[in-house]
Amino acid sequence: MTSNAIRGIRRKKSSLSEVKVAVIGAPGVGKSALTVRFLTRRYIGEYDHQAETRYKHEVLVDGEPVLFEILDSCPKGDDEFPSNETINWADGCLLVYAITDRRSFNYVRRAKQLLSETPLVLVGNKGDMVHLRQVSTEEVMVLSLRIMMFIVQGSQCDEQIGSEIGLNFIFTSNSSQEKNSN
């Protein structure tokens, strides 16, 4: 990631790059675990997540500070999707599904239809449980190619996944903004 790419998403009134990210997925896919892993570099396995939570976290990318404001969504069921307010607030979204849960993959398929103008990163979580896989890598590739989004697969336990998600998101946001300005 270069400094020029980061400058492409910089907000007008700040020298600090700010990126607002909504973490979206069905209940129980590990959205909070991924978010906390990105924020603290620690894995915490149990959450009692009852409400949406917002976090701010600064990361250095190519020597430049980037401030992530992260909305960890909390749908109550498979038929509850992000509000228009959330969609308009976010610069982009992480669509999180569990590779062990077909229902969660179907949820992100439906959610992405609401987010057609928003940069997206598709995150396949629970990659450490590959022996229980219900969503094939081929299905994921087909979905990501159809809507032109990045894919990250791993486990919230994995130390690298948070960094990959963050950097892919910055790249996705910047690429989208460059396309929109042309």
Protein Blocks (a to p, Z undefined) as FASTA:
>chain_A
ZZklmmmmpcfkbcbdcddddddddehilmmmmmmmmmnopacfbdcdfbdcddddddde
ehiacdddddddddfbfkbccdfklmmmpgbdcddddfklmklmmmmmmmmmmmmmbccd
dddehklmmmmocbdfklmmmmmmmnopadddddfklmklmmmmmmmmmmmmmmmmmmmm
ZZ
